[in-house]
Amino acid sequence: MIRKVCMMLMTAVPLLGNPVLVHYITEVKVGPGTEEWIEIFPIPQVFPGETLNLTGWQIQTRAGTAVITDTVLLPLNQRVLLNASSLSGTFSLDDVLDTLRLYDADGLLVQTLVWGPEEDWGLSSFPTPPEGASAALYGEVAPGYCMQGVDEFLAGWYFDFTPTPGAPNDDRAVTRGMVQNHLGNPIGNAEVAAHHMYGTYQTFSCPWDNLGGFKFVALTPGTYLFTAWHPELGADTVGPVELSSGDTAAITLVLEFTAVAENPVSPLSGLRLQVQGQTVALALETPREVRLILLDKAGRLVRVLFHGKAEPGTHLFALRNLRKGVYLVRAETPAGSVTRKVLVP
């Protein structure tokens, strides 16, 4: 059984007698032209035998399908670089948005990657890579963070601004932190986000061992705002925090009960609208028709975030590609509307 501990960027996979999700493609460099390539370096290294035979494997993108026709044997702990010159068929990686599917020689789908301007950081997705940078995956097998006493596999994508094909992916930053209340007591199951100009990383604070702790093992270097939100205990924001390659930062987020008063339950029974950084959280107790819109400070429509029937639960919406300034987010229902202010630094 694969047990997800933290959403999207930290998966904890017990490694004793359980199947493990293997990530074969661990670095992607999109166009233009001959600069496109992918690197295969399976993590964790759990495939049987000393070599992995890649002959006959297929790489499918929006442009077409490429095949590894030459004999390619990948030794344990080694990397192989694939580009148009080493493949047969059509190999092209769109530099804006694309979906890449990797199939083994038997036609079994073994990995899917998606990138584009509307994608956030996940184990199978990342935003559009900036020009010259690659999207790189870092993974490690480490002692349990949220589940002590069992090894876990932690992984995350980030942008490497100095790609080094054939070498380990190392141009990343790490963050460890704690979510607590105003009395210093740890809080589990809080939504934690790291907001960056290239997208938002998301996770949860540990609900079991290391209560309240969270960890991002692979962050793109740059400036961040860290936010934590709990539907009952409030919210907090820390930043800006500047992270360079190789940095390990410690972040403490304090959820004070006064934070709830600043973003109270709306007059609409069973609806809560909150804004943390550039993430909008819409929480519903029952299904209802909702139109969620973003306005500029003059009240002009910027975009529609959602329009339709929303199911019970918490729905998160990322606000991307906005100019600096003040905006309004409004949830409109047949029973009335609720508005919150958004500040884009």
C-alpha positions in Angstrom: 0.0 0.0 0.0 1.3 3.5 -0.9 0.3 5.9 1.9 0.2 9.5 1.1 1.3 11.6 4.1 1.6 15.1 2.6 -0.3 16.3 -0.4 1.6 16.4 -3.6 5.2 17.0 -2.5 5.8 14.6 0.2 4.8 10.9 -0.2 5.7 8.5 2.4 6.0 5.0 1.0 6.8 2.2 3.5 9.7 0.2 2.0 9.2 -3.1 3.8 7.4 -5.6 1.7 5.2 -3.0 -0.1 5.2 -1.9 -3.7 6.9 1.4 -4.5 6.0 3.9 -7.1 9.1 4.3 -9.3 9.8 7.6 -11.1 11.8 6.9 -14.2 12.1 10.3 -15.8 13.7 12.6 -13.3 14.7 15.6 -15.5 13.0 17.3 -18.4 14.5 20.1 -20.6 12.0 21.6 -23.0 12.9 23.4 -26.3 13.9 25.0 -28.4 14.9 22.3 -30.9 18.0 20.3 -30.1 18.1 21.6 -26.5 15.2 19.2 -25.7 16.0 16.1 -23.7 14.8 13.9 -20.9 16.9 12.1 -18.4 16.0 8.6 -17.0 17.3 7.8 -13.6 14.8 5.6 -11.7 14.1 6.7 -8.1 13.9 4.9 -5.8 16.4 2.3 -7.3 14.2 -0.7 -6.8 14.1 -2.4 -10.2 15.3 -6.0 -10.1 18.8 -7.0 -11.4 21.8 -4.9 -12.1 20.5 -3.3 -15.4 17.2 -1.9 -16.8 16.6 -2.7 -20.4 15.0 0.3 -22.0 15.0 -1.1 -25.6 11.5 -0.7 -27.1 10.3 1.8 -24.6 8.1 4.6 -26.0 7.8 8.3 -25.2 4.5 9.9 -26.2 3.9 13.7 -26.3 1.3 15.9 -28.1 3.7 16.0 -31.1 3.8 12.2 -31.5 5.6 9.1 -30.4 9.3 8.3 -30.1 10.8 4.8 -29.6 14.1 3.6 -28.1 15.1 1.3 -30.9 18.8 0.9 -30.1 19.8 -1.4 -27.3 19.9 0.7 -24.1 20.9 -1.0 -20.9 20.7 1.3 -17.9 23.0 0.1 -15.0 22.0 0.6 -11.4 22.6 4.1 -10.2 23.4 5.4 -13.7 21.6 7.9 -15.9 20.7 7.9 -19.6 20.0 11.0 -21.7 17.4 10.8 -24.5 16.8 13.3 -27.3 15.8 13.4 -30.9 19.1 12.0 -32.1 18.9 9.0 -29.9 15.3 8.1 -30.6 13.3 6.9 -33.6 10.0 8.6 -34.5 8.8 12.0 -33.3 10.4 13.5 -30.2 9.3 17.0 -29.3 8.6 18.7 -26.0 6.3 21.7 -26.1 7.9 24.6 -24.2 4.6 25.9 -23.0 2.4 22.9 -22.1 2.5 19.2 -22.8 1.7 15.8 -21.5 4.5 13.2 -21.6 3.7 9.5 -21.2 6.4 6.8 -20.8 5.6 3.2 -21.9 7.7 0.1 -21.3 8.5 -2.4 -24.0 5.2 -4.3 -23.2 3.2 -1.2 -23.8 2.5 -0.6 -20.0 2.2 3.0 -19.0 4.8 3.5 -16.3 4.9 7.3 -15.9 2.9 10.5 -16.9 4.2 14.0 -16.6 2.1 17.2 -17.3 3.4 20.8 -17.5 1.8 24.1 -18.4 1.1 27.6 -17.1 -1.9 26.4 -15.1 -0.1 23.5 -13.4 1.1 23.5 -9.8 3.9 21.5 -8.4 3.0 17.8 -7.9 4.6 14.4 -8.2 3.5 14.2 -11.8 3.1 17.8 -12.7 5.0 21.2 -12.7 4.5 24.7 -14.2 6.0 25.7 -17.5 9.8 25.7 -17.2 11.4 29.1 -17.7 13.7 29.5 -20.7 17.0 27.7 -20.1 15.9 25.8 -17.0 15.0 22.2 -16.6 12.4 20.6 -14.4 14.2 18.2 -12.1 12.9 15.6 -9.7 14.6 15.0 -6.4 13.9 11.9 -4.3 15.3 10.3 -1.2 14.6 7.4 1.0 14.8 8.7 4.6 13.7 7.8 8.1 10.0 8.4 8.6 9.1 12.1 9.1 5.4 11.7 9.7 5.6 8.0 10.4 8.5 7.2 12.7 10.0 3.7 12.7 9.6 3.2 8.9 11.6 4.4 6.0 9.8 6.8 3.6 10.4 7.9 0.1 10.2 11.7 -0.3 10.2 13.4 -3.7 9.4 16.7 -5.4 9.9 18.6 -8.7 11.7 21.9 -8.9 13.4 24.1 -11.6 17.1 23.7 -12.1 18.5 26.9 -13.6 21.9 25.3 -14.4 20.9 21.9 -15.9 23.7 19.3 -15.7 22.5 16.3 -17.7 24.1 13.1 -16.6 24.8 14.5 -13.1 22.7 14.4 -9.9 19.9 17.0 -9.5 21.1 19.4 -6.8 20.0 22.9 -7.5 17.3 23.0 -4.8 16.3 24.3 -1.5 14.7 22.5 1.5 12.3 23.8 4.1 11.3 22.2 7.4 8.8 23.8 9.6 6.1 23.6 12.3 2.5 24.7 12.5 1.3 25.6 16.0 -1.3 27.6 17.8 -0.7 30.8 19.9 0.1 28.6 22.9 2.9 26.7 21.1 0.9 23.5 20.8 1.5 21.7 17.4 -1.4 21.5 14.9 -1.8 18.6 12.5 -3.7 18.5 9.2 -3.2 22.2 8.5 -2.9 23.1 4.8 0.6 24.5 4.2 1.7 26.2 1.0 4.9 27.7 -0.3 4.1 30.4 -2.9 6.7 31.2 -5.5 6.6 33.2 -8.7 6.6 29.9 -10.7 3.8 28.3 -8.8 2.6 27.0 -5.4 3.9 24.0 -3.5 1.4 22.4 -1.1 1.4 19.9 1.7 -0.1 19.2 5.1 1.3 19.4 8.6 1.9 15.9 10.1 -1.2 14.5 11.9 0.7 11.6 13.5 4.4 11.4 14.6 6.2 14.8 14.5 2.8 16.4 15.0 2.5 19.8 13.3 5.7 19.3 11.3 6.0 19.8 7.6 8.7 19.4 5.0 9.4 20.5 1.4 12.3 18.5 0.1 12.7 20.2 -3.2 11.9 23.9 -3.7 13.0 26.1 -6.7 15.4 28.7 -5.5 13.8 32.2 -5.1 11.5 34.3 -2.9 8.6 32.6 -1.0 5.6 33.4 1.0 4.7 30.5 3.4 1.1 30.1 4.5 -0.8 27.8 6.8 -4.6 27.5 7.1 -6.9 25.4 9.2 -10.7 25.7 8.8 -11.2 25.9 12.6 -8.0 27.4 14.0 -7.1 30.2 11.6 -4.2 31.2 9.3 -0.8 32.7 9.2 1.7 34.0 6.6 5.5 34.2 6.9 7.6 35.9 4.3 9.1 37.0 2.1 11.7 34.3 2.6 14.7 34.2 0.2 15.9 30.7 -0.6 19.1 29.9 -2.5 20.3 26.6 -3.9 21.5 24.4 -1.0 19.6 26.3 1.7 17.7 24.6 4.4 15.2 26.9 6.0 13.2 26.6 9.3 9.7 28.1 9.2 7.2 28.4 12.1 3.6 29.2 11.3 1.4 30.3 14.2 -2.4 29.9 13.9 -3.9 32.4 16.3 -7.6 32.3 17.0 -7.8 36.0 16.1 -7.0 35.0 12.5 -10.4 33.3 12.3 -12.1 36.6 13.3 -10.3 38.3 10.4 -11.8 35.8 8.0 -15.0 34.9 9.7 -17.7 32.4 8.6 -19.8 34.2 6.1 -23.5 35.2 6.8 -24.3 32.5 4.3 -24.7 29.4 6.5 -22.3 26.6 5.7 -20.0 28.7 3.5 -16.5 29.9 4.3 -14.3 31.9 2.0 -10.7 32.5 3.0 -7.6 33.9 1.2 -4.0 32.9 2.1 -1.3 34.4 0.0 -2.4 33.7 -3.6 -4.6 30.7 -2.7 -8.4 31.0 -2.3 -10.1 28.4 -0.1 -13.8 27.9 -0.5 -15.3 25.6 2.2 -18.9 24.3 1.9 -20.9 22.1 4.3 -23.5 21.2 1.6 -23.7 21.2 -2.2 -24.6 24.5 -3.7 -24.4 26.6 -6.9 -21.4 29.0 -6.6 -19.9 31.6 -8.9 -16.4 32.4 -7.7 -14.9 35.4 -9.4 -11.8 37.7 -9.1 -12.2 41.4 -9.4 -9.8 44.3 -9.6 -10.0 47.0 -6.9 -12.4 49.0 -9.1 -14.8 46.0 -9.2 -14.0 45.0 -12.8 -14.0 41.3 -13.6 -10.5 39.8 -14.0 -11.4 36.1 -14.3 -14.0 33.5 -13.3 -12.4 31.0 -10.9 -15.4 28.6 -10.8 -19.0 28.5 -11.9 -21.3 25.6 -11.2 -22.4 23.2 -8.5 -19.7 22.7 -5.9 -19.6 19.6 -3.7 -19.1 19.7 0.1 -15.6 20.1 1.3 -12.7 22.6 0.9 -11.9 23.7 -2.7 -8.6 25.4 -3.4 -8.0 27.9 -6.3 -4.6 29.3 -7.1 -4.3 32.9 -8.3 -1.5 33.0 -10.9 -0.1 35.4 -13.4 -1.5 38.5 -11.6 0.1 41.9 -11.6 1.1 43.4 -8.2 -1.9 45.1 -6.5 -5.1 44.7 -4.6 -7.9 42.4 -5.9 -11.2 41.1 -4.6 -12.4 37.5 -4.7 -16.2 37.0 -4.4 -18.3 33.9 -3.9 -21.8 34.5 -5.3 -24.7 32.1 -4.5 -28.5 32.4 -4.8 -28.6 33.3 -1.1 -26.1 36.1 -1.3 -22.4 36.8 -1.8 -19.2 37.0 0.3 -16.1 39.1 -0.7 -12.5 38.9 0.5 -9.5 41.1 -0.3 -6.4 39.7 -2.0 -3.0 41.4 -1.9 -0.5 40.4 -4.6 3.0 41.6 -3.4 
